[in-house]
Amino acid sequence: MSQQAIKYFSTLCLLVLAQVSWAVSLPAVFSDNMVLQQNSELIIWGWGKPLEKISINTPWDGNILNTEATNQGVWSVFVKTPKGSMTPYNLTIKGYNEIVLKNVLVGEIWLCSGQSNMEWSANMGINSAQDEVKQAKYPNIRFFSVVHRTATAPQIDLEGAWAECSPESMQNFSAVGYFFARKLQAELKVPIGIINSSWGGTPAECWMPSEAFEGNELISTAAAKLEPVRWGPTEIARIYNAMIEPLTKFKIAGALWYQGESNVSTAYAYKETMTALITSWRKKWGLEFPFYYCQIAPYKYENPAEGAALRDAQRRTLSVPNTGMVVTSDIGDTSDIHPRNKQDVGLRLANLALVKHYKASNAVVAGPLYLNSRARAGQMLVYFANAEGLNFKGDKITHFELAGEDGVFYPAEATINKDNLVIVQSEKVPQPTMVRYAWGNTATPNLFNGAGLPASCFSSK
């Protein structure tokens, strides 16, 4: 080959490489089979060559939106989405190169996060797993699984891809997320997209941005007590930086959370921790989205009542606006930290969303929740929210305890009156000042409301 031909070929290769390096690219959350949030003004963003002209063709309205990459090689554009439908679209992004996102749907997007009970899939073992996998043929439900990663600083992208719900994709996806999506899709009649970003055995502190700890001595001190484990990180913000931050510009309808088992040793700080987590996520997204979470189930934890203390902290977190909690005490397994009934967990979360967020019905979707109590003639009168049809399973109500000024609790008897109040008394506590319920690691409440949902444990002090 002549010197001139070699020079020409080298120049051509450099031009090709330059074109590749200039290519418009997108975050992983924008891919074939994705779902975009319906009825929204949302952001599509990506990267390209500085000052590169970029156009986005939105097929649902025939518009072509134009933008330009900044001198940092970043671009973004606001897009208006229509009402959700089962119509698939091809979304085109064009710069020096062209990207066509195929089979895109518009519907509702929910983020699922937490630890192993959220991550748990049909292949890991759930009730009726074989039948559930066979039936999982819902092409209008889409899954996005975030790959486990950590980072010491906030990242701009993550690893993952969208997939249609099929027996192949469902069996390795969050079972809770799947059952939630299946119920929502059946009721709302629009596509449902579920992003699963969870990691088994991880404390809540890993899932929060580092700034959430600034000026908060309680949660910072609790975080410092977390000891390293073999199966995942325990340092603050390590998972948030890699697995949540890159999603914060992506429009979602709300978030689901199932976590807490790894925080029982610092239950005293969990309400404050979760309040900071919820607040920080909403600030990062710029959305006051609904945040629904699962109370951990009774289990034989190492230290006495630490599971109950964590559950009570979760109950108290309901003081944060636009939150909801699913109680799982009646569908747990005290000998297995991973209860296999994920169907009812997903269904209860979906019912919360349908009533509280979508206003699709006025059904009672939460069990009895402690409101307050007062002493009367040697008894404690206990008032509950969601108390209509209060009842108990078995021969009597169990797990109530009373204490006086000395703070020593004794087992107590309880009855329900016609006004759905619980009356608690004990011969050993003639002048009660405090009451608590199901205050033990494996205590399984038998108090329910008319909707068949269990009461949460609580302590009045």
C-alpha positions as CSV (number, residue, x, y, z in Angstrom):
1,M,0.0,0.0,0.0
2,S,1.4,3.4,-1.0
3,Q,2.1,6.1,1.7
4,Q,-0.7,8.2,0.2
5,A,-3.2,5.3,0.5
6,I,-2.0,4.6,4.1
7,K,-2.5,8.3,5.0
8,Y,-6.0,8.4,3.4
9,F,-7.0,5.2,5.3
10,S,-5.7,6.5,8.6
11,T,-7.6,9.8,8.1
12,L,-10.8,7.9,7.3
13,C,-10.4,5.7,10.4
14,L,-10.0,8.9,12.5
15,L,-13.1,10.4,11.0
16,V,-15.1,7.2,11.7
17,L,-13.8,7.1,15.3
18,A,-14.7,10.8,15.7
19,Q,-18.2,10.2,14.5
20,V,-18.5,7.4,17.0
21,S,-17.3,9.5,19.8
22,W,-19.7,12.3,18.8
23,A,-22.7,9.9,18.7
24,V,-25.8,10.9,20.6
25,S,-26.3,8.6,23.5
26,L,-28.9,8.0,26.2
27,P,-29.0,6.8,29.8
28,A,-29.8,3.1,30.2
29,V,-33.3,3.9,31.5
30,F,-34.2,5.0,27.9
31,S,-34.3,1.8,25.9
32,D,-36.5,-0.4,23.8
33,N,-39.6,-1.6,25.7
34,M,-39.6,1.3,28.1
35,V,-42.6,3.0,29.7
36,L,-42.9,6.8,30.0
37,Q,-45.1,8.5,32.7
38,Q,-48.5,9.5,31.2
39,N,-50.0,12.9,31.3
40,S,-46.7,14.6,32.2
41,E,-44.1,17.1,31.1
42,L,-41.0,15.1,31.6
43,I,-37.3,15.3,30.6
44,I,-35.5,13.2,28.0
45,W,-31.8,13.7,28.2
46,G,-28.4,12.4,27.1
47,W,-25.0,13.2,25.8
48,G,-23.4,14.2,22.5
49,K,-20.8,16.5,20.9
50,P,-20.8,20.0,22.3
51,L,-23.2,22.2,20.3
52,E,-24.5,19.2,18.4
53,K,-28.0,19.8,17.0
54,I,-30.4,17.1,18.3
55,S,-34.1,16.4,17.5
56,I,-36.6,14.2,19.2
57,N,-39.6,12.9,17.3
58,T,-42.6,12.3,19.6
59,P,-44.9,10.0,17.6
60,W,-48.0,10.4,19.8
61,D,-48.4,14.0,18.7
62,G,-46.2,14.2,15.6
63,N,-44.0,16.9,17.1
64,I,-40.3,17.3,16.5
65,L,-38.5,18.9,19.4
66,N,-35.1,20.5,18.8
67,T,-32.3,21.1,21.3
68,E,-28.5,21.5,21.3
69,A,-25.8,19.9,23.4
70,T,-24.1,22.2,25.9
71,N,-20.4,22.9,25.9
72,Q,-20.2,20.0,28.4
73,G,-21.7,17.6,25.9
74,V,-25.1,17.3,27.7
75,W,-28.5,17.9,26.3
76,S,-32.1,17.7,27.5
77,V,-35.6,18.5,26.3
78,F,-39.0,18.7,27.9
79,V,-41.6,16.3,26.4
80,K,-45.3,16.2,27.0
81,T,-46.8,12.7,27.2
82,P,-50.5,11.8,26.5
83,K,-52.9,9.7,28.5
84,G,-51.6,6.1,28.7
85,S,-52.7,3.6,26.2
86,M,-51.7,0.1,24.9
87,T,-50.4,1.7,21.7
88,P,-46.6,1.1,21.2
89,Y,-44.5,3.9,19.8
90,N,-41.1,4.2,18.2
91,L,-39.3,7.2,19.6
92,T,-36.6,8.7,17.5
93,I,-33.6,10.8,18.8
94,K,-31.3,12.2,16.1
95,G,-28.0,14.0,16.1
96,Y,-25.0,13.1,14.0
97,N,-26.4,9.6,14.5
98,E,-29.9,8.3,15.0
99,I,-31.4,6.2,17.9
100,V,-34.8,4.6,17.6
101,L,-36.4,3.4,20.8
102,K,-38.8,0.7,19.8
103,N,-42.0,-0.6,21.5
104,V,-42.3,2.4,23.9
105,L,-45.5,2.6,26.0
106,V,-47.0,5.5,28.0
107,G,-48.5,4.6,31.3
108,E,-47.6,4.6,35.0
109,I,-44.0,4.2,36.4
110,W,-43.2,3.1,40.0
111,L,-39.8,2.6,41.6
112,C,-39.4,-0.4,43.9
113,S,-36.5,-0.3,46.3
114,G,-35.2,-1.8,49.5
115,Q,-33.5,-5.0,50.5
116,S,-34.0,-8.7,49.9
117,N,-37.8,-8.9,50.4
118,M,-38.2,-6.4,47.6
119,E,-35.6,-8.1,45.5
120,W,-37.0,-11.6,46.1
121,S,-38.2,-13.2,42.9
122,A,-40.3,-16.2,41.9
123,N,-37.1,-18.2,41.2
124,M,-36.0,-17.6,44.8
125,G,-39.1,-19.2,46.0
126,I,-42.6,-17.7,46.4
127,N,-46.0,-19.3,47.0
128,S,-47.3,-21.1,43.8
129,A,-44.1,-20.0,42.0
130,Q,-44.5,-22.4,39.1
131,D,-48.1,-21.4,38.3
132,E,-47.3,-17.7,38.7
133,V,-44.4,-17.9,36.3
134,K,-46.5,-19.7,33.7
135,Q,-49.2,-17.0,33.9
136,A,-46.9,-14.0,33.7
137,K,-47.8,-13.0,30.1
138,Y,-48.5,-9.3,30.3
139,P,-46.8,-7.4,27.5
140,N,-48.1,-4.1,28.8
141,I,-46.2,-4.5,32.0
142,R,-42.6,-3.6,31.7
143,F,-39.6,-4.3,34.0
144,F,-36.4,-2.4,34.5
145,S,-33.8,-4.1,36.8
146,V,-31.0,-2.0,38.1
147,V,-27.6,-3.9,38.3
148,H,-25.9,-3.8,41.7
149,R,-23.3,-1.1,41.8
150,T,-21.8,1.2,44.4
151,A,-20.0,4.6,44.1
152,T,-18.4,7.1,46.4
153,A,-19.9,10.0,44.4
154,P,-23.2,10.5,42.6
155,Q,-23.2,8.9,39.1
156,I,-24.9,10.0,35.9
157,D,-25.9,6.6,34.6
158,L,-26.4,3.0,35.7
159,E,-26.8,-0.5,34.2
160,G,-30.1,-2.0,33.3
161,A,-32.6,-2.5,30.5
162,W,-36.4,-2.6,30.0
163,A,-38.1,-5.9,29.2
164,E,-41.7,-6.9,28.6
165,C,-43.3,-9.0,31.3
166,S,-43.1,-12.6,30.3
167,P,-42.5,-15.9,32.1
168,E,-38.8,-15.5,31.3
169,S,-38.5,-12.0,32.6
170,M,-40.9,-12.2,35.5
171,Q,-39.2,-15.2,37.2
172,N,-36.1,-13.2,38.0
173,F,-37.8,-9.9,38.8
174,S,-39.1,-8.5,42.1
175,A,-42.1,-10.6,42.9
176,V,-43.6,-7.8,45.0
177,G,-43.1,-5.4,42.1
178,Y,-44.7,-7.8,39.7
179,F,-47.9,-8.4,41.8
180,F,-48.2,-4.7,42.4
181,A,-48.0,-4.0,38.7
182,R,-50.4,-6.8,37.8
183,K,-53.1,-5.4,40.0
184,L,-52.6,-1.8,38.9
185,Q,-52.6,-2.7,35.2
186,A,-55.9,-4.7,35.7
187,E,-57.6,-1.7,37.4
188,L,-56.2,1.3,35.6
189,K,-56.1,-0.3,32.1
190,V,-52.9,1.5,31.2
191,P,-49.3,0.1,30.8
192,I,-47.3,-0.2,34.1
193,G,-43.5,0.2,34.3
194,I,-41.7,-1.1,37.3
195,I,-38.1,-0.1,38.1
196,N,-36.5,-2.4,40.6
197,S,-33.5,-1.0,42.4
198,S,-33.0,-3.1,45.5
199,W,-30.2,-5.0,47.2
200,G,-30.6,-7.7,49.8
201,G,-29.2,-7.2,53.3
202,T,-28.5,-3.5,53.0
203,P,-29.3,-0.8,55.6
204,A,-31.4,2.3,54.7
205,E,-28.4,4.5,55.1
206,C,-26.8,3.2,51.9
207,W,-29.9,4.4,50.0
208,M,-29.7,8.0,51.0
209,P,-27.7,10.9,49.6
210,S,-24.8,12.0,51.8
211,E,-26.3,15.5,52.3
212,A,-29.3,13.9,54.1
213,F,-27.0,13.2,57.0
214,E,-25.7,16.8,57.3
215,G,-26.7,18.4,60.6
216,N,-28.5,15.3,61.8
217,E,-26.6,13.9,64.7
218,L,-29.1,11.1,65.4
219,I,-29.0,9.3,62.1
220,S,-25.3,10.1,61.6
221,T,-24.5,8.4,64.9
222,A,-26.7,5.4,64.1
223,A,-25.0,5.1,60.6
224,A,-21.6,5.1,62.2
225,K,-22.6,2.0,64.3
226,L,-23.3,-0.1,61.2
227,E,-20.8,-2.9,60.9
228,P,-19.4,-4.2,57.6
229,V,-21.0,-7.4,56.1
230,R,-19.9,-9.7,53.4
231,W,-23.0,-9.4,51.1
232,G,-23.2,-5.7,50.5
233,P,-22.1,-2.2,51.5
234,T,-23.0,-0.4,54.8
235,E,-21.4,3.0,54.1
236,I,-23.8,5.9,53.7
237,A,-24.9,6.9,50.2
238,R,-22.9,4.1,48.5
239,I,-25.9,2.5,46.8
240,Y,-27.8,5.8,46.4
241,N,-24.9,7.3,44.4
242,A,-24.9,4.4,41.9
243,M,-28.4,3.0,41.8
244,I,-30.8,5.9,42.7
245,E,-29.2,9.2,41.7
246,P,-29.0,8.4,38.0
247,L,-32.8,7.9,38.0
248,T,-33.7,11.1,39.7
249,K,-34.5,13.0,36.5
250,F,-36.7,10.2,35.2
251,K,-40.4,10.9,35.9
252,I,-42.1,8.4,38.2
253,A,-45.6,8.2,39.7
254,G,-44.3,7.0,43.1
255,A,-42.0,4.7,45.1
256,L,-42.4,1.4,47.0
257,W,-40.1,0.4,49.8
258,Y,-39.5,-2.9,51.6
259,Q,-36.6,-2.7,54.0
260,G,-35.8,-2.6,57.7
261,E,-34.5,-6.0,58.6
262,S,-30.9,-4.7,58.4
263,N,-31.7,-1.7,60.7
264,V,-33.2,-3.5,63.7
265,S,-30.1,-2.9,65.8
266,T,-30.6,0.9,65.4
267,A,-34.4,0.9,65.5
268,Y,-34.4,4.0,67.8
269,A,-33.2,6.1,64.8
270,Y,-35.2,4.4,62.0
271,K,-38.2,6.9,62.0
272,E,-35.7,9.8,61.6
273,T,-33.7,7.8,59.0
274,M,-36.8,7.0,56.9
275,T,-38.1,10.6,57.2
276,A,-34.7,11.8,55.8
277,L,-34.7,9.2,53.1
278,I,-38.2,10.0,51.9
279,T,-37.6,13.8,52.1
280,S,-34.3,13.6,50.3
281,W,-35.6,11.4,47.4
282,R,-38.6,13.8,46.9
283,K,-36.2,16.8,46.9
284,K,-33.9,15.0,44.3
285,W,-36.8,14.2,42.0
286,G,-38.5,17.6,42.6
287,L,-41.8,15.6,43.2
288,E,-43.9,15.1,46.3
289,F,-44.6,11.6,45.0
290,P,-46.4,8.9,47.2
291,F,-44.1,6.7,49.1
292,Y,-45.6,3.4,50.3
293,Y,-43.7,0.9,52.3
294,C,-44.0,-2.6,53.9
295,Q,-43.7,-3.1,57.6
296,I,-41.3,-5.9,58.3
297,A,-42.8,-9.2,59.4
298,P,-42.4,-10.8,62.8
299,Y,-39.1,-12.8,63.0
300,K,-36.8,-14.3,65.6
301,Y,-34.2,-11.5,65.7
302,E,-31.2,-11.9,68.0
303,N,-32.1,-9.2,70.6
304,P,-35.4,-9.0,72.5
305,A,-38.1,-6.8,70.9
306,E,-35.8,-5.1,68.4
307,G,-38.0,-6.2,65.5
308,A,-41.1,-4.7,67.3
309,A,-39.2,-1.5,67.9
310,L,-38.4,-1.3,64.2
311,R,-42.0,-2.0,63.2
312,D,-43.2,0.7,65.6
313,A,-40.7,3.2,64.1
314,Q,-42.2,2.3,60.7
315,R,-45.7,3.0,62.0
316,R,-44.5,6.3,63.3
317,T,-43.1,7.2,59.9
318,L,-46.7,7.5,58.7
319,S,-46.5,11.1,60.1
320,V,-44.6,12.0,56.9
321,P,-47.2,13.3,54.4
322,N,-48.3,11.2,51.5
323,T,-47.0,7.9,52.8
324,G,-48.7,4.6,53.4
325,M,-47.8,1.3,55.2
326,V,-48.6,-2.3,54.5
327,V,-48.7,-4.5,57.6
328,T,-47.5,-8.0,56.9
329,S,-47.7,-9.7,60.3
330,D,-50.4,-12.1,59.3
331,I,-48.6,-13.2,56.1
332,G,-45.1,-13.6,57.5
333,D,-43.1,-16.5,58.8
334,T,-41.4,-16.1,62.2
335,S,-38.8,-18.7,61.2
336,D,-38.0,-17.2,57.8
337,I,-36.9,-13.6,57.3
338,H,-38.1,-14.0,53.7
339,P,-41.8,-14.8,53.9
340,R,-42.9,-16.6,50.6
341,N,-46.3,-14.9,50.3
342,K,-45.3,-12.0,48.1
343,Q,-48.8,-12.0,46.3
344,D,-50.6,-10.4,49.2
345,V,-47.8,-7.9,49.8
346,G,-47.9,-6.7,46.2
347,L,-51.7,-6.6,46.3
348,R,-51.8,-4.6,49.5
349,L,-49.4,-2.1,48.1
350,A,-51.4,-1.8,44.9
351,N,-54.6,-1.3,46.9
352,L,-52.9,1.6,48.8
353,A,-52.0,3.2,45.5
354,L,-55.4,2.7,44.0
355,V,-57.2,4.3,46.9
356,K,-54.7,7.0,48.1
357,H,-53.1,8.0,44.9
358,Y,-55.4,7.1,42.0
359,K,-58.7,7.6,44.0
360,A,-60.0,4.5,42.2
361,S,-62.1,3.5,45.2
362,N,-62.8,4.3,48.8
363,A,-62.1,0.9,50.2
364,V,-60.3,0.4,53.6
365,V,-56.8,-0.5,52.7
366,A,-54.9,-0.3,56.0
367,G,-55.3,-2.2,59.2
368,P,-56.0,-0.7,62.6
369,L,-53.4,1.9,63.6
370,Y,-52.9,3.2,67.1
371,L,-54.2,6.8,67.6
372,N,-54.1,7.4,71.3
373,S,-55.1,6.0,74.7
374,R,-56.4,7.2,78.0
375,A,-56.7,5.8,81.5
376,R,-60.2,5.3,83.1
377,A,-60.9,3.5,86.4
378,G,-57.9,1.2,86.2
379,Q,-58.3,0.5,82.5
380,M,-56.8,1.9,79.3
381,L,-59.1,2.8,76.5
382,V,-57.2,2.4,73.2
383,Y,-58.4,4.3,70.1
384,F,-57.5,3.1,66.5
385,A,-57.8,4.5,63.1
386,N,-59.3,2.2,60.5
387,A,-61.2,0.5,63.3
388,E,-64.6,-0.2,61.7
389,G,-65.5,-3.8,62.3
390,L,-62.7,-4.3,64.8
391,N,-62.5,-8.1,65.7
392,F,-60.0,-10.7,66.8
393,K,-59.1,-14.2,65.6
394,G,-59.0,-17.0,68.2
395,D,-60.5,-17.2,71.7
396,K,-59.4,-13.8,72.9
397,I,-57.3,-10.8,71.9
398,T,-53.6,-11.4,72.6
399,H,-50.4,-9.4,73.0
400,F,-51.7,-6.4,74.9
401,E,-49.6,-5.2,77.9
402,L,-49.9,-2.4,80.5
403,A,-47.4,-0.5,82.6
404,G,-47.7,2.0,85.4
405,E,-45.4,4.8,86.5
406,D,-42.7,2.3,87.1
407,G,-42.5,1.4,83.4
408,V,-42.8,-2.3,84.0
409,F,-45.1,-4.0,81.5
410,Y,-47.4,-6.9,82.4
411,P,-49.7,-9.0,80.1
412,A,-53.2,-7.7,80.0
413,E,-56.7,-8.7,79.0
414,A,-58.5,-6.8,76.2
415,T,-62.0,-6.5,74.9
416,I,-63.7,-4.6,72.1
417,N,-66.7,-2.4,72.9
418,K,-69.5,-1.4,70.6
419,D,-67.7,1.8,69.6
420,N,-64.7,-0.2,68.3
421,L,-62.6,0.8,71.3
422,V,-60.2,-1.7,72.9
423,I,-60.4,-1.8,76.7
424,V,-57.3,-3.1,78.3
425,Q,-56.8,-4.0,82.0
426,S,-54.5,-6.0,84.3
427,E,-54.8,-6.9,88.0
428,K,-51.0,-6.3,88.3
429,V,-51.4,-2.7,87.0
430,P,-54.1,-1.0,88.9
431,Q,-53.1,2.5,87.7
432,P,-52.0,2.1,84.1
433,T,-50.2,4.9,82.3
434,M,-48.8,3.1,79.2
435,V,-50.0,0.4,76.8
436,R,-48.3,-1.5,74.1
437,Y,-49.3,-4.2,71.7
438,A,-47.4,-7.1,70.0
439,W,-44.2,-6.0,71.5
440,G,-42.0,-8.9,70.7
441,N,-39.9,-10.1,67.8
442,T,-42.2,-13.0,66.9
443,A,-45.4,-11.5,68.3
444,T,-48.1,-12.1,65.7
445,P,-51.2,-9.8,66.3
446,N,-54.6,-11.3,66.1
447,L,-56.5,-8.0,66.0
448,F,-58.1,-7.1,62.7
449,N,-60.6,-4.6,61.2
450,G,-63.6,-5.4,59.1
451,A,-61.5,-5.3,55.9
452,G,-59.5,-8.3,57.2
453,L,-56.3,-6.4,57.7
454,P,-54.2,-6.8,60.9
455,A,-53.3,-4.1,63.5
456,S,-49.8,-2.8,63.7
457,C,-47.8,-3.3,66.8
458,F,-47.3,-0.1,68.9
459,S,-46.1,1.4,72.1
460,S,-47.8,4.4,73.6
461,K,-44.7,5.7,75.3
